Amino acid sequence: MADENKPRHPDEIDRQIQRLAGELRDRGTAPERDLWTGIDRAITAAEQHQIRPHARWSWPRMAASAAAVLVLVFAGWTSVQQQISTEAQSPLALLESPVAAESDETNGLAAIDLALEELNLALSDDPENRSLGNLAQMLHQSRGRMLRQNMELRLMGG
Amino acid sequence: MSTIRNAFLVAMMAAPLLVASASADQEINETVKAKAHGLVTVENIAGSIEVIGWDRNEVKVEGRLTGDAQKLLLDGGKKTRIKVKYPRRSKNLDGGAELVIHVPAGSRVDVECISATVEVRGVNGTIDAESISGSVAVSGRCESVEAESISGDVVVDCDSDEVSLASISGNVEATGGTSEVEAETVTGDITLKFDKFLGLNVESVAGDAVVVGDLDSGGNFGFELHSGTLRLTVPSDVSADFRVETFSGGIDNGFGQKSRKTSKYAPGRELEFTNGSGDARVRIDTFSGDVIIKKN
């Protein structure tokens, strides 16, 4: 036990490593075939794939690409035209449309939801607070009323 | 030659469109018999509706239809029904109906619109007027008023027993004599100036409220505002019991009694006091809104 723990001289370690390496070399088996040929072929193929010039454009392929570009440009232009047309409506017309009212409803609902969020946070700290309970009830009633009005608006607006 | 022929063809094709456009406007002038205290209902999407009470037992509809407003339906009898027909797809309409409707003064009136403005005056029965984005205005002496809009303003100047007002983003303003009043908004402001409130219920999420008037003995007066400020002005000799509580808003009491913090750690304040014999019951709750009580 004492010998195993005794520090060895570095030269002795080197010698031991060389001896073990030699044994491994002598014991190892050589590959049955020359592996380098396959490796070399694979590397060459990979290089050719990387530096291969672009395939030459055939006329049908170019025509198809041009058609695709035209379709995309037309679709984009139509979309832009529609947007311009919508934006070109007078503000009065937009205000007078039910869409504007729906937007007001959406903003109203957002205001109620924000208020409810604040209230719920406060109620979580003080669940017995009667005043907060009244306000929460009021907000829920407002929300229900707005949703009902929204439904009526949709029914009337067709 | 071919150019002339093409121009002629184009003109021929456009002609029906021009005729259709010119014929879209339609003048209205129709009258039907009606009961002195009957119900008159009006439905219209766009334009303007003016309902005026008169001393004849008939309903008269005048005005014009423009753009997409197609036809006026008018049915008389015990119940008078006035409806403007539009295409089924009614969004982004062009034009509308501009109608002036005379009804027996004692009628009960029910008006429903989308973007049309509504004005009712001189009608003594019950009035129910609603618009989605148009403003609603009611004036005169009537049994009760219910006026609502989503984004339009609601303005009422009535001597009526009961007044109920609501809007989402529009402002609500009402003046009158002695009434039981309810007013609700989400983001719109509320202004109520009455001689005396028999009872009162004011609710708003983000709008401010200004309320001026005497409080009837024995009445209940409730105010619930989330973030809006309440300014309440009552006579100095009002007989009322006040209880005010805010979660984080301030309280300014013109009667002199000081508010106190609801707890050592919370920002809220509360105030309880009685003026006179405390007959009216006033309850005010706000979340972050301030409360200002004044006496005059």
Chai-1 contact restraints between the chains, C-beta under 6 A:
chainA,res_idxA,chainB,res_idxB,connection_type,confidence,min_distance_angstrom,max_distance_angstrom,comment,restraint_id
A,E96,B,S115,contact,1.0,0.0,6.0,A-B,restraint_1
A,S97,B,N92,contact,1.0,0.0,6.0,A-B,restraint_2
A,P98,B,I114,contact,1.0,0.0,6.0,A-B,restraint_3
A,A100,B,S133,contact,1.0,0.0,6.0,A-B,restraint_4
A,A101,B,I132,contact,1.0,0.0,6.0,A-B,restraint_5
A,A101,B,S133,contact,1.0,0.0,6.0,A-B,restraint_6
A,A101,B,I150,contact,1.0,0.0,6.0,A-B,restraint_7
A,A101,B,S151,contact,1.0,0.0,6.0,A-B,restraint_8
A,D104,B,I150,contact,1.0,0.0,6.0,A-B,restraint_9
A,D104,B,S151,contact,1.0,0.0,6.0,A-B,restraint_10
A,D104,B,I168,contact,1.0,0.0,6.0,A-B,restraint_11
A,D104,B,S169,contact,1.0,0.0,6.0,A-B,restraint_12
A,G108,B,I168,contact,1.0,0.0,6.0,A-B,restraint_13
A,G108,B,V186,contact,1.0,0.0,6.0,A-B,restraint_14
A,A111,B,V186,contact,1.0,0.0,6.0,A-B,restraint_15
A,A111,B,T187,contact,1.0,0.0,6.0,A-B,restraint_16
A,A111,B,V205,contact,1.0,0.0,6.0,A-B,restraint_17
A,A111,B,A206,contact,1.0,0.0,6.0,A-B,restraint_18
A,I112,B,V205,contact,1.0,0.0,6.0,A-B,restraint_19
A,A115,B,V205,contact,1.0,0.0,6.0,A-B,restraint_20
A,A115,B,H226,contact,1.0,0.0,6.0,A-B,restraint_21
A,A122,B,F247,contact,1.0,0.0,6.0,A-B,restraint_22
A,S131,B,E245,contact,1.0,0.0,6.0,A-B,restraint_23
A,S131,B,D285,contact,1.0,0.0,6.0,A-B,restraint_24
A,N134,B,E224,contact,1.0,0.0,6.0,A-B,restraint_25
A,N134,B,D285,contact,1.0,0.0,6.0,A-B,restraint_26
A,L135,B,E224,contact,1.0,0.0,6.0,A-B,restraint_27
A,L135,B,D285,contact,1.0,0.0,6.0,A-B,restraint_28
A,L135,B,F287,contact,1.0,0.0,6.0,A-B,restraint_29
A,M138,B,E203,contact,1.0,0.0,6.0,A-B,restraint_30
A,M138,B,E224,contact,1.0,0.0,6.0,A-B,restraint_31
A,L153,B,I132,contact,1.0,0.0,6.0,A-B,restraint_32
A,G157,B,S90,contact,1.0,0.0,6.0,A-B,restraint_33
A,G158,B,R88,contact,1.0,0.0,6.0,A-B,restraint_34
A,G158,B,S90,contact,1.0,0.0,6.0,A-B,restraint_35
